[in-house]
Each structure stands twice: as C-alpha cells, then as structure tokens.
C-alpha cells in the first residue's frame, strides 16, 4: 500500500513521496510527514548480514513507496559508492565505552553527505516520475555542512541549479573554503550578513512567496529544498541508525532485542528525528539523548515544554548547531499533538509572531523517550582533550558536545545501556578548535597550517576533501544582506531582466 505524505499544517494536503521530495516544503509552510511510520519488514538477524546499500533499500522502500525497486536501487547505488572512503559507509568505532557512529566518510567529510549523496538522484527521479519540465532550483540555507554537501551532490546534475546561503562569519574557515571553491556551472554560493536563522528564515519566505513562484514558473524554474526539511533528506538518515544497530548485533556487542541509547548533537533536529523514526520502525532504542551547545533552545524545550527563541544567539566552535529555530522539531510536535494540523499550525504561528510557544502536558507526556543536555565551550574542549589523551581517538567539536552530554547523563543516571554517539564531522573540518583543545599551544597557529599537524597527531590521513581546497581557486564571492536574499536569487536566475 502506498504511503501518503501530508503537511504538518493541513491534513487535507496529501502527496506522494516523490511529490513531497520535489516540493521540499508544503505551500502552507508546513513540512511533509508520512501518514504513518512504517515498520521494518526485515528482522535484525537478516539486517546484520546486509551491506549499507542493502540496508538502505530495506528502509527506504518502506517510505518511498511510489519509487520502483529499480529506481530506488539505482539511486542508492549511485549515492553510496567510491565517494565514501570506507566500504562500510558508516563505520562504528568503540572508544571509552561508547560507540561512535562515524557519519563523515563522504565527499565533504560531514554527516550531511549521508543524505545529500542520494537526494539529487531521488529528486531527478521524482521530476521524471511527475513529468516536470521546469529546471529545479535547489534553494538552501546552511550553518556550514549542508551547503557544501548539497553543492557537491548537485554540481552539474542535469536539470538542476543550486543556490546556497550561509552566514558570512558563522562557519569555520574550512567550511567556507569548501563552499566558495565549489565548481559546477549550476552552483551559486551567497554569504549573508546575519546568522543561520536569518538565512533559514529568508529561504522559507522565498518558498512561501506565491508571486515569486509564478515568476519562476514563467521563466521555466521551480524551487525545491536540500535542507533537512525535505523528506528526501530525512528518510536516508533513518538508514544509518538501523545499520548501526544491526552492526552492533553482528559484532556481538549486543544481543538480539537489547535496547541501546542514541546521543545526537542537535541543531535543526533532523538527525535525532531520524533516530526517533528508526525507533518507531522497530529498532530497539531506549533513550534519544538530544545534545545542545550554548544555543540550548532544545534543551530548555525538553526541560520545560516551552520553545523560546527569544535569546541571545551565541557563535560557538560547533557552528552547525548554532541554531535557534529547529525546523524539524515541527514534525515531532505534529506527532505528539495527535497529528493535529490545526494545533501544529497554531504553535508555529506563535513561534513566528512571538518567538515562543508552549506545548500541553499531554504532549509533554509523549516525549518520555527523549532526554536533553547541553555542553558549553569549555566542557566541549575538555571532552576532546580527555578522549584523545585517554584513547588517542580524535573527535570534532559537534561530536564532543554529544560526548560531553553523554558523560553527564551517565554520571547523573548511572545508566549503563550501550550507547551510540552520532559523530557528525571529521575533526579536520574544525582543525583549529580541535587542536587547540588538545594543546593550547596550537591557538597561535594558522588554521590551514594545522592540517598536517593533525595528521601526525591523529594518525588519520588527511581527507581528499581537505587536500582539494588547499590550493583551490575561489569561485564564489557574492555577499548580500539577509533582507536582499530574494533579490540575489532573481539576479542569479536573471528574472525580470
């Protein structure tokens, strides 16, 4: 039976999986969610013998029911290939009593590759299925990692163009270089004066602009999104939690049916929502531990039931988590509101108009699987240094936030449940912060000069993604104010000229 998707803000808005992927965001501003979370139809004893690609098919076929077997397998094979530097695609590394799920072995050395390697193929397949004649314009805001992963995925993909907005002073040097050196005749990168939330809000406003939509259509274009609000981003993320559990079973680290915990460094809430979906599919996950940095809007939400973005925005050394509006939380809100589109829309309107909303006690009672914690900058740095000096294992700043929160959780609860920590980026991507955490003498070093030093220290070979940017030519230099994002899009697409 086909799985239908509907908007979180309008229960009468129903589309197929391919239509949801194409549109990215519903025209009412809501996010597309499956009418039900499907159950895995393969047991763990079979899953533990599967490759990553086979696991991806077992999971994704349950969600993307209007794709044929041949279409979906083709997308998977083209996505998870030699772009990844390990055969496992997402290896598990045991260090200091936890299992680090390394999600950074793709082309841009961050977890966004796990979904953005397949999204272009899902999107172009969806366009063919729905007889789309327009060129698809991917419009994306990034806090650092999504941008490069999307650019790399869509570069020179026929029938698409991609425009990425990022906060000018809100990403690491390596992240910025990865974006501004991106080749591809269909790629555009725009820095904005503002933070990630400004970029994300700007993109949402452009998506919701019906007049602009008409202008685009007349010019032969239509928008779609590569942000985690696109269901084509979220579904592939469910895969690696299923895969990780199966691999723990295969290596006899757990027994069949044994519950595990999952810790996720969280900004836009998509990655931990994928773990929640995996749990609902039947993966034995006990606790979902939501780890925040000093922008602890999610921690406060889980503690109080109040989501309040009215606070100072803090620039941290884990910039991909520097977010005050966690877009994917809307999908969880919809589920705990008994799938009431009206209630969800009312809360989202309050967030937009007042910057805050409060959920009911009945809704809070449905969050019993979630635990939240946060780690400040000092604790994050201590965790990187502590893990390295104890084990020799080097983690990035975002993963360190998760590891710090997990340490606190274990201390408080004495919970010895085996735990996976989502390791979301290569330490090379945040080399200055990581190396300075390990030894303060590196604070004086040039960021790019630290890269060979990290190779010596970590014994991890410098990734190709890093080698490529060291001598790459800067291709993109456009900058604009957040209020001028629509104008920038029109200029790039040469609309109204």
C-alpha positions, 0 to 999 in steps of 0.5 A, a space after each residue: 500500500 502506498 504511503 501518503 505524505 501530508 503537511 504538518 499544517 493541513 491534513 487535507 494536503 496529501 502527496 506522494 513521496 516523490 511529490 513531497 521530495 520535489 516540493 521540499 516544503 508544503 505551500 502552507 509552510 508546513 513540512 511533509 510527514 508520512 501518514 504513518 511510520 512504517 515498520 521494518 519488514 526485515 528482522 535484525 538477524 537478516 539486517 546484520 548480514 546486509 551491506 549499507 546499500 542493502 540496508 538502505 533499500 530495506 528502509 527506504 522502500 518502506 517510505 518511498 513507496 511510489 519509487 520502483 525497486 529499480 529506481 530506488 536501487 539505482 539511486 542508492 547505488 549511485 549515492 553510496 559508492 567510491 565517494 565514501 572512503 570506507 566500504 562500510 559507509 558508516 563505520 562504528 568505532 568503540 572508544 571509552 565505552 561508547 560507540 561512535 557512529 562515524 557519519 563523515 566518510 563522504 565527499 565533504 567529510 560531514 554527516 550531511 553527505 549521508 543524505 545529500 549523496 542520494 537526494 539529487 538522484 531521488 529528486 531527478 527521479 521524482 521530476 521524471 516520475 511527475 513529468 516536470 519540465 521546469 529546471 529545479 532550483 535547489 534553494 538552501 540555507 546552511 550553518 556550514 555542512 549542508 551547503 557544501 554537501 548539497 553543492 557537491 551532490 548537485 554540481 552539474 546534475 542535469 536539470 538542476 541549479 543550486 543556490 546556497 546561503 550561509 552566514 558570512 562569519 558563522 562557519 569555520 574557515 574550512 567550511 567556507 573554503 569548501 563552499 566558495 571553491 565549489 565548481 559546477 556551472 549550476 552552483 551559486 554560493 551567497 554569504 549573508 550578513 546575519 546568522 543561520 536563522 536569518 538565512 533559514 528564515 529568508 529561504 522559507 519566505 522565498 518558498 512561501 512567496 506565491 508571486 515569486 513562484 509564478 515568476 519562476 514558473 514563467 521563466 521555466 524554474 521551480 524551487 525545491 529544498 536540500 535542507 533537512 526539511 525535505 523528506 528526501 533528506 530525512 528518510 536516508 538518515 533513518 538508514 544509518 541508525 538501523 545499520 548501526 544497530 544491526 552492526 552492533 548485533 553482528 559484532 556481538 556487542 549486543 544481543 538480539 532485542 537489547 535496547 541501546 541509547 542514541 546521543 545526537 548533537 542537535 541543531 535543526 533536529 533532523 538527525 535525532 528525528 531520524 533516530 526517533 523514526 528508526 525507533 518507531 520502525 522497530 529498532 530497539 532504542 531506549 533513550 534519544 539523548 538530544 545534545 545542545 551547545 550554548 544555543 540550548 533552545 532544545 534543551 530548555 524545550 525538553 526541560 520545560 515544554 516551552 520553545 523560546 527563541 527569544 535569546 541571545 544567539 551565541 557563535 560557538 566552535 560547533 557552528 552547525 548547531 548554532 541554531 535557534 529555530 529547529 525546523 524539524 522539531 515541527 514534525 515531532 510536535 505534529 506527532 505528539 499533538 495527535 497529528 493535529 494540523 490545526 494545533 501544529 499550525 497554531 504553535 508555529 504561528 506563535 513561534 513566528 509572531 512571538 518567538 515562543 510557544 508552549 506545548 500541553 502536558 499531554 504532549 509533554 507526556 509523549 516525549 518520555 523517550 527523549 532526554 536533553 543536555 547541553 555542553 558549553 565551550 569549555 566542557 566541549 574542549 575538555 571532552 576532546 582533550 580527555 578522549 584523545 589523551 585517554 584513547 588517542 581517538 580524535 573527535 570534532 567539536 559537534 561530536 564532543 558536545 554529544 560526548 560531553 552530554 553523554 558523560 553527564 547523563 551517565 554520571 547523573 543516571 548511572 545508566 549503563 545501556 550501550 550507547 551510540 554517539 552520532 559523530 557528525 564531522 571529521 575533526 579536520 573540518 574544525 582543525 583549529 578548535 580541535 587542536 587547540 583543545 588538545 594543546 593550547 599551544 596550537 591557538 597561535 597557529 594558522 588554521 590551514 597550517 594545522 592540517 598536517 599537524 593533525 595528521 601526525 597527531 591523529 594518525 588519520 590521513 588527511 581527507 581528499 576533501 581537505 587536500 582539494 581546497 588547499 590550493 583551490 581557486 575561489 569561485 564564489 564571492 557574492 555577499 548580500 544582506 539577509 533582507 536582499 536574499 530574494 533579490 540575489 536569487 532573481 539576479 542569479 536566475 536573471 528574472 525580470 531582466 
